[in-house]
Amino acid sequence: MPRRRPLPLAFKTALTALFVLTCASPLGCSGGDVRVLRLGHGLDSQHPVHLAMTSMREDLARRSSGALRLEVYPNEQLGSERECLELLQIGSLAMTKVSAAVLENFAPSFRVFGVPYLFRDDAHRFETLEGVIGREILNDLSRVRLRGLAWYDAGNRSFYTRQRPVRHPDDLAGLKIRVQESPSAIAMVRAMGGAATPIAWGELYTALQQGVVDGAENNPPSFHLSRHYEVSRFLSLDEHTAVPDVLLVSESVWQQLDADEREWLAGAAKASAQTQKTLWREATARALDAVRAAGVEIIRPDKQAFAQRAAGLQREPQIDSATAAWVARVRGVGAAGAGDTP
């Protein structure tokens, strides 16, 4: 199947500018009293995150009786994650979804999600994200003209490689591993013995195909829907990090909404996050079955070996004091109630 080439940045910028200029506002208009919010993201249209957004679009239309409409643009049509964030900051795009890893470069509190083996299990992760800590971290974005609306489940990230399996951290030695533009992800891969190589998501298939990198790390649905399994035949489920996705709205756009519109949007976003949890579990099971059927070797290594190799990244001096404090609070969630009370 031919690969879709990413749109040139100049074209994407011009396309976004056209959307904005249509109504001289980041909130589009379609006649009457209908207002349109445009949401751009980088994932495939079959991805569970995109499907949750289409659910949000329908829910928002119901809540607002059609007065507030959401238009969703997948596949980096409006830019990469970082480009969409920058468009939100200047108010040229209403909404986006990005990985929390990318937000490390905007708000330091997000670094905590790059700490390997931070969560005990899924229940601990959701209790953290949906509690006081999660709200505090989302609120940290206000300083950079962004507003976090909800957390989306992005599962656990694991390594996948082209030519040799990763059964132990020693197997990463000499391998160039693609990571997001995240200092924490770079530090994690280096700690485990690999050579971290930041590459944009839309460029990764070709980079794997041409041997620019030897592997990458991501969750099973993304591995499957990106078709990276066509050029990476080994998936090692070491589950080193669980970096969530974040649904965002431009702060300047939020300020243009009235009280009812804010309530409709916040409610639809929160409901979509719950829908996305179910979609994510189903997509993960389907992805593993599909890549296995396609001939990918799925490896379930001893996670303790990976955790020991990256243990230093959970404390100072390998991480800064502020991140270490966040780690301590997250560790306390559900264990003794620490860190999750107002």
N, C-alpha and C positions, 0 to 999 in steps of 0.2 A: 504494500500500500504506500503510495507516495506520501512523503512528509509535507505538512503545511509549513511553508517558510514564514517566519515572523515578519510582520509588516515593518518596513523601514521606519525609524523613529520620526523622520521628517514628515512622513505621510500620516503617522498616528497623531503627531502634534497638530497637523493641519486639520485632521478629522475632528479632534477634540475641540479645536478652536471654532470649527463650523458649528458644532453642537452648542457651544456657549453663545456665539454671536446670533444664533437663530432667534433668541429672545433677549439677548443682552443680559443674560443672567445664568448662573449655574443651575438654576431651577428652570427647566424647559417649560413651555406652555403649549397646549394643544387646543386652545379655543375654550371659551366659556370660563369657568372657574377652576378647571382642572390644572394641577401643577404636576410636573414630571421631575422625578429624581433619577439621575443616571448613575448607574453603578458599573464600574469596570473591574475586571479581575483576570487572572492569568490562567485559570484552569479550564479543562475540557468541559463541553456542555453536558457530558454524561457523568461528570464527577458529582459525588454526593453533596459537596458544598454548593455547586451551581444549582442542583435540584432543590436544595433547601432555600436558595434565593428565589427560585421560581415559586416555591410555596409562599415565601414572604411577599412576593409581588401580588399573588392572588389574595392573601390575607389582608394586605394593606388596602387593596381595592375594596374589599368587603367592609373593613373597619371605617374607611373614609367615605363609603358610598360612592366611590369613583372619583372623589375630589383630589386624591393624592395618588399618583401613579408611579410605579417603579419600572425602569427599563434596565435590563441586565445585559452587559456586553462581555462575554467570556473570551478566552484564548488570546489575551493580551491585545485585543483590538484597540484599546485606549492606552496601552503602554504597559511596561513591566510593573512589578509591585512598587518599586521605588519611585518610578515615574508617576504612577497613580497617586501615591502619597503626596508627592510634591504638588500635583494638580489640586488635591484636596486642600493643601495648606494655603494656596493662593485663591481658593474658591472657584476654580475652573471646572471641577468635577465634584459631584455631590457625595458619592459613596464609593468604597472599595472594600475588598477583603485581602488581607495580607497575612503572611506568617508572622508570628510574634518575633521570630529571629530577625527579621528586617527592621522591626521597631526598636531593636537595641540601639540603632544609630540615631534614634529620635528621643527615646526616654530610657535612662539607665536601668530602671526597675525591671525592664523586660529581659535583662541579662539572666535573671534567675532561671528562665525556662531552658537556657542552654546548658545548665548544669546536668551532667549525666546521672541517670538513676536517681532523680530527685523525688519521684513519687513512688509510694509503696505499691499502689495498684490503681485501677481506674477509679474506684470509689474515692480514694484519697485525692486524685487529680480533680475530679468534678467538685468535690467539697471545697477544695481550694479555689478553683476558678469561679464558682458560683457563690462564694462567701465574701467576707469582708476583704480578704487579701486580693481576690480577683477584682473587686470594685475599686480598691485603692490603686491598683496598677493601671486599670483603664483610665482612671481619673488623672493619672500622671501625664497623660497625653495632652491635657488642656494647655500646658505651657508651650506646645508646638502647634497649636491651632487645629488639633484633631480631637474627636470625641469617639470613644469606644462605646459601641452599643451592645455587643454580645461576643461571647467566646464560641468558636466552632471547634468541634473535636477534629483533630488531625492525627489521632492515634499515636503509635510509636514508630520512631524512625529507626531503620536498620540499614546495613550495608548491602549493596549489590555490586557485582563485579563482572568484568568481561571474560577473562581468560582463566582465572584461578579462584577457587573458593576461599572464603574467610571463615575458618573454624576457630581461630584463636587470634588475639591481638597481634601476635608475631607475624601472622599472615598478611598484615597490612603494610609491613616494611617494604619500602620501595614503590608502593602503589600511589598514584596520583588520584585523590578522591575529590570529586566535585562537592562543594559546600555552598550554602547560601552566603550572601554578603553579611556575615555575622561573625564578630570576633570570637564569640563563644564556640561556634561550630568549628572555626579554624583551630582554636586551642584544643578542642576535644579530639579532633582527628590527629593532631600532632601528638597529643598525649598518648594516643593509642598506637602511634608508630607510623601513621600514614603521612602523605604529603598533601595538605589541604589546598584545593584549587578553586577559588570562587569563580563561578560561571553562571550567567543568567539561565533561568529555567528553559526559556524558549530556544536556547542554543545547545542544550545538553544532549539531545539525541544525536546530533551531528558530531559533537565532541566525543561521545562514546563510540560512535561508528568509525570515526577516523583515528581513534586511539589517542586523542589529545588528553583524555583522562582514562584511567583504568577502571573507574567505578564511581559510585555516588552513594548517597544515603537519603532515604525517604521512606514513606509509609507504603504499604502494599497497594492501596487503590491508585495512588499516583504512579507507582512503578508500572502498574497494569495499564491504566488509561493513557499514559504517555507513550506506551509501546516500547519502553526502554528494555523490556524483557527480550525484544528481538535482537538486541545487541549486547545484552548482559545476561549471561546464562546461569548465574549463581546469586541466590538471595539468602543472606545469612541473618536470621531473625534474632539479632543480639539486643534489639530494642533499647538502644542507648539513651535516647531522649524522647520526651513526649512534648513537643513544641506545639502549642495550640495555634489555631488561626483566629484572627480578630476581624470582626465586622465594624467598619468605621464610617463616620459621616464627617464631612467638613464642618468645623466649628462655625465658620462664617455662614454656611448654608443653614446649619441648625438655628442660628440666630434669626434667620429670615422666616422660619416657620412659626406659626402661632401656637398657642398652647394645645389646641386640639390636634394639630398636625404632629406636634412632638409626641403627644400621647399615642397617636395611631402608629407612628413609625417605631417608637420604642417598644410598644406592645407586639407589633409584627416581628420585630427583630428578635425579641426574647422568645416568642413562640417558634420561630424558625430554628433557633438553636436547639430546642428540644426535638424538633422534627429531624434535624440533621444528625443527632446522636443515633437514632434508629437507622437512618439511611447509611450512616458510616459503618455500623456493625455489619449490615447486610453487604455493603460494598467490599469490606475487608474480606469476608468469607468468599465472596464471588471472585475477588482478585486472586487470592491464593489458589483457588481451584483452577482458574483460567491459566495462570502462568505455569502451574504444575503440568497441566494438560499440554501446554506449548513446549514442554521439555526443560523448563527451568528447574535446577536442583535447589530445593528448599532445605536449608540447613538450620538446625536448632542448636546452636552452640551453648557451651556453659557460660551463662551471662556473668557469673561471678568473676571469671577471668577478665572480662572487659571492665566490670565495675572496679576491680582492684587496680587496673591500669590507669583508670581515670579518677581514682579516689581523691587525688590532690586537688582536682578542680572543684571540690565541694567546700573548700576552706581556704583561708588566707595562708600564705601570701599569693597563692596561685590565682585567687579571685580577690577583688577589692572588698573593703570592709562593708560597704553598703550591700553588695550582692550576698556576702556571707550572712548578713543580718536577715535578708529576705529568705535565704535557705533555712536558717534556724526557725523562722516563723512558719514556713511551709512544713518543715519536719514536725512541728508541733500540732498541726491541724489534725484533729481526730484522735491524736495520741493522748493529749491531756487537755485539749481545748485551747491551748495557747495559740495566739496569733489569729484566731478566727472569732473574736468577740469585739463588739464596737468599742 
